[in-house]
Amino acid sequence: MREFEFPGKNELLNQNVEVENQKDLELETRKLYLKPYDSICSYINLPLLAVGKNCFQVRRINKEYIDIDKFKEALIKTIKNHPCLQSRLIKKNEEVFLKYCPEIEPEIAIKDIKDSDINQSIQENLHIFEPFNSQQVYFTILLSETSLYLIVDIYHGVFDGWSGNVFWDTLSRAYLDKELPFDYYFYYLKKYNDEKSDSLIDNYYYKNYDNNTNYVIEFDEDVDPEIKNSKNTEKIFKILNFENLQEKLSSCFESASKYNIFLAMNILLTQYIFSNYQKNIQEMFITFAGRNWKKEMYNIGYHLQEVPFKYDFKDGKINFKDFKESLKTQLNNRINLGRCPFDLSKNRIGGIMDIDNIFRQNYVLENIPCEVVSGCHTDVNEKCNEFVTTIYPRLSIGKNGAMYLLIFNAKLYTQRTADRFAEISEKVGHFIFENINKNENDIDIRTI
């Protein structure tokens, strides 16, 4: 796959900005650039998780591929019909926090720029997006001699994770029901100068991709030194190859389980898939919940980062029945200690109510098994008598037989985690590898 270049790319990725302290400098100068893919629908949220309200996403498309006016119409239509977006773009108070808000009128600026000035132009045209203080959304379209750049301000994950998937996919469908061939996307971090900010970029962020599509992640000073160690970082977060895989997985799981239960889940499923179907996999990505979990989960009264989780590999294999019981027991023990004090009726975060609406309104999430997803919903009348979360599998079998596994971006949304984990893992895993060699084209795993 070809590497897309653009004027000022290196400057954008490496520019230094004068700030008062080192942490601000690191955050400000962290220019996130991800390798391009065939189209916006050829992947699902390939690691898009290390973002927060201090971050802008920028996507580029060759002007010769699109009609500018129709693209703008599609963008407005997408914004106005986006369920997760509508639930957030309201003033923050108890009465209307999640009230449907159809009167939103997005504002879209279109400006002409020069290819040679793209770096400066992007910085100058970053619009402010404040959904809790305004009913207006600001998007910027920059038009150079050759390209269209769409700048989207990311605020509290409105265009991150699942709602982001819906947005980009719906935009593509709204534009003549065609896939929009965005060449690449990258992130530009806004100036980080608010010490009290609840930004989600505090704990870790993507550093770079190399020519082999491997990625590494850097941590800040708050991460456990054992996890922060460069060797552990490499073992945990680099794309895994087949060499000594079982040994690597077992080793990195031990470290990961001390820090992030969802990362541990990723590794468990990875080991299961590789141990059973290793020969059929050409490429595999592992992604995890790249957020500041302490801050995000504080909103619902539960500090998941404090939850230890351990699982004893027996002969290097995973027994899902044992795993399910182990996970369920440990989580319930934690809950019984009074560490799950939230009321679902009051602590619903924007987007929770919209998961089912996505399917009712035909917002199809590409490469997502609908049966699994639609079964993960929240009943506001249910009492929290069990650990509350949803496991979201993200799977994409791309062209040339390459499989991208993006799974377990867990959110504290719904119940039955332990039971669903084993069910989803085995069901999805078996389906993929029973079908991966039957079709040379992309496989629609929504038929699961």
N, C-alpha and C positions, 0 to 999 in steps of 0.2 A: 504494500500500500504506500502510495507516495506521500511524502512529507510536504505539507503546504507551507510556503514561506510568504511573508508579507513584509513590506517596508517597516522598519522600526521594531521588528519582533524582539530582537535581542535587547534593544534598549528598554522595551516594555517589560521584559522579564527580569532584567537585571538592574534597573534604575535604582539609584539610592535616593532616599528622601530624608531631608533634615528633620529629625524629631528629637524630643527631649531625652528619651531613654532608649536603651538597647532593645527592650521588648517591643516598643512601638516601632522601632526601625525594622525589626524582623518582620513584624506583621505588615507594615506598610510596603516593604519591598518584596514581599512574597508574591510573585507573579505566577499564577497557576496556569499552566499550559498543558493541555491534554492532546494526545495524538488524534488525528482526524479519523473519521469513519465514513462509510459510504453514504449514509444519510442519517437524518435525525432519528429514524425509526429502526436503524440497524443495531441499536444498542438500547438498553434501558438504564439510564442513570449511572453510566460507567463512572467510577467513583465521583459523585457529585456531592459528597457528604460533608466535606470540610469547609463549610460555608456558613455565613451568618449575616446579620444585618449590616455589617460593614463591608459587604462584598457585592461587586457587580459582575454579572455574567455578560460576556460579549461573544456574539456569534457572527460569522462572516459567510456571505454567499456571493457567488459571482453574479454580477448584474445581468449578464446575458441569459441567465437561467430563469429570471422572474420578471413579472410585470409589477412595477413598483406600486401602482394604484391598487391593484388587486391584492397585493401583499399587505398594504396598509388596511384595506377593508377586512382581510382575513384576521389581522392582528386585533382590530377593534372587536370583531365578532367573537374572537377567542376570549378576550379579556372579559367581555360582558357576559359570556355564557360559562365562564369557568367557575364551577361550584365552590372549590376551595377558596378561590380568590374572593368570591362574593361574600363568603362567610367571614372574611377577615377585614375587608375594607369598610369598616364602620368604626364609629367612635367607641372607645372602650368603656363600657359601663355595664352594670348587671342586667339592664333591661334589653339591650340590643347587642350584646357581645357576639352572639352567633345568629342574629336575625338576618334573614335573607334580604339582600340589598340590591334590587334590580335597577335602581336609578343611577348606578355608577356610570359616569361618562369618562372614559380614559382620555388622557391627553397624550398625543403623539407628536413629537417634534421631528421634522425632517430637515437635515442640514447637509449642505455640500461641503466636502473636504477634499484634500489632495492625498493621494497615496503616500506621498513623502511626509505628510504631517499626521499620519494616523495616530501615532503615539500621543502627541500633544492634543489632537482633536478628541480622542477618547477621554482623556483626563478633563478637558474643558467642558465636556458635554455629559458628565455624569449627573443625572437628575436625581432629586431627592424623592424617595418613595416612603411616605409615612402613613400606612394604612389605618393606624389607630387615631390619627389626628386629622385625617382628610378623607374625603370620598373620591379622590382623584388619583389615578395611577399615571405615572409619568414614564413614558418610553421614549427612547431616542433612536432614530434611524439616521445613520451617517452614510452618505453616498459619496464615494470617491470615483475616480475615473473608471475603475474596474470592479468595484465591490460595493456591497451593501453590508453595513455593520449594524446589528441590532443590540442595543445596550439595555439590559434589564437589571434593575436594582433588586437585590435579594434581601428580603426583610423577614426575619424569623421563619425562614424556610418556606415562604409562600411559593417560590419557584424551585424549591429544593425537594428532594425525595419524591414522594408519590404525587403531590400536587404539581411538581415540576414535570413529571412524566406526562401527566394529563395535559398540561399547558402546551408543551412542545408538540405532542402528538396531535392535539386538537388544532393547533395552528397549521400544521401540515395538511390536515384534512380540510380545514376551512379554505385553504388556498387551492381551489380547483380539485380537491380530494387527491392531491399529489404529494409525494414526499419531497420536502424541501432539502436540496442537497447542500446543507451547510458544510463548509470545508472543515471547520474546526470550531472549538469554543475554548475560551480561557477565562480566567477570573482576574479582576483587578480589585485589590483591597483598598477601601477608602482609608483616609487618615484615621488612625486609631488613637484618639487622645482623650477618651472618656474613661477615667479610672473605674467608674461605677457601671460601665457598660456591661450588658449581659450578652455580649457577643458570643457566638458559638465557635469562634476560631481560636479559643484560648489553649486548647490542649494539644491539638495536632493538626497538621495540614499537609497536603501533598506537596512534595518538593519537586520532583521532576520525573519525566519518563526518559528511558534510554532507548537506543535503537532496537532493542529486543522487546519492547513494550513492557519492560519491567518497571516497577515503581518502588520507591522507597519513601518512607515517611519520617519526618523529623518531629521530635517532641519538644515541648517547652520544659522549663525547670520543675514543673509540678508533678511530672510523671515519675513513677517509681524508678529509682536508679537501675534496678535490675532489668526493667523493661526498656529503659532508655539506652542501655548499653548497645553499642553499635552492632555487636554480633547478634544479640537477641533481636534487634530491630530488623536486621537483614533476614534472619531466619523466619520471623513472623510475617513480614509484610512484603517481601519480594515475591513476585510471581513464582510459583513452585514449578520446578521441572521434575523430571521423572527420576533423577539420580538420588538415591538414598531417601526417597520420598517418605516412606513410613517412619524412618528414624527422625527426619526433620519435623514431621507433623507431631509426633509424640513429644519431641523436645519442646517445640514452640508452644504446644498446647499447655504444657505445664506452666510456662511463664505467663501465657495469655490468660489462663483461668484465674490468675491472681489479680488481674487488673480489669478485665472486661468480659463479662459472661457471654455477650453476644459475639465477640471475637472468638471466644472459645467454641461457640456453636458453629461458627464458620469453619473452624479447623476440624471439628468433629465430622461435619458433613463432607468436607473435602477429603478426609481420610477414608470415609466410607466409600465415596465415589471412586477415588483413585484405587483403592484396594480391590474393588469389584470390577471396574471398567476401565482400567488405566490405558489399555491399548487403543481405545477408541477416542481418546481425548488428544487434540492437537494443542489447544491453548486453554488456559483457565485463569480467570481472575478471581481473586478473593477480595471482597470489600466488606467493610464493617461500619458500624455506626460511628462515623467520625465526628463526633460532637463533644461538647463539654457536658458530659452526662450529669455531673453534679448540679450544674446550673439549670439545665433543662428540666431535669426531673424534680428539682426543688419545687417547680410550679405545681406538681401534683403530689408533693409531700413524701416522695420516696427516693432515697439516694441509692440508686442501683449500683453505683460505683463501689459501694461499701459491701456488696454482696459477694462473698467468696463462693467459688464453685469448683468442685473437683470431681474428676471421673477417672476411675482406674482402668486403663487399657489392659485388656487381658490378651496376651499374645499379640499385641498390636492391633487388635480388632475392636470394632464397636458392636456391642449388643444393644440394639435400640430399646429393647424392653427394660434392660437394666439401666440404661441411660435415662429413660423416661422416669423411672421410679426414683433414681438418684436425684435428678433435677427437681422433681416434684417434692420430694422429701425435704431437700435443702431449702427450696423456696418457701414451702409451708412453714418450716421451722423459723425462717426469718419473719414471716408474717405473724406467726404466733408470738413473736417477741414484740409485737406492736409497731412494726416498722412499715406498715402499709396503711397509713391513716388518711385515705382520701375518699371523697364522695363523688362518684361518677356524675351525679346530676349537677355538680357545681364546678368540676375541674375538667371540663371538656375543652380541648384545644382545637382551634380552627382546623377544619378538615376532617375531623372524626366523623361527623354526621354525614359527610359527603361521599364516603367510600361506596356505599350502596347506590347513591345517586349517580355516581359515575357510570354504573352499568345501566341503570334505568334510563339515563339520558344518552345512552349509546356512546359514551366516551370510552372507547376501547383502549385499554393499555396493551400495547404491542408486547407479545411474548410473555404475557402473564397468564398463568392458568386461572381462568375466571372462577372455576368451581372452588378453588382454594381460596381465592381472594374474597369472593362474595360470601363465603362462609365465615369470614372474619369480620364481624360487625359488633357494635356495642348496643346493648339494651340499657337505656338510661334507668330502667327500673330494677336492674339487677344489682344486688348488693355485692360489695367487694369482699367476698369470702375466699378468694383465691388470688394468686398473683395475677396481675392484670397486664397483659401485653398481647401483641399480635406478632407473629412471625410472617414477614412478607418475603416470599421467594421472588427473586428476579432472575429469570433465565432467558438467555438468548442464544440460539444456535445460528451462527452467522454463515456467511457464504464460505465456500471451500471447506466446509465441515468443521470449522473452528467453533468451539463452544465457549461462551462467556458465562460464567456462573456469578451472578450477583444476588446474593441471598442473605436473608436474615438482617435486614435493616429493621431492627425491632423498635417499635414505638409502644409506649404505655397506653394502648387503646382498648384492647379487648382481652377476654379471658381464655383459659384453657391452654396456656402455653405448652406445658409439658406434654399433654396428650397430642396436641396438634403437631408438635415438633417431629415426633417419630412418624406420625402418619404422613405429613407433608414430605419429609425427607425420603422415605422409602418410595412413596408414590411418584414423586417427581423424578427422583433418581432413576428408578427402574424404567419409567416411560422414556426418558431421554435416551438412555443407552440401548433400549430395545428398538428405537426408531432412528438413531443417528445415522446408521449406514443404509437405511432403506430409501432415502431421498437425497439426491444431490443438491436440491434447493433448500431454502430456509424451511425449517420445520415449525409448524404452528402448534405450540404446546398448550394452547388454550383448550385443546380437545381433551385434556387430561380429565 
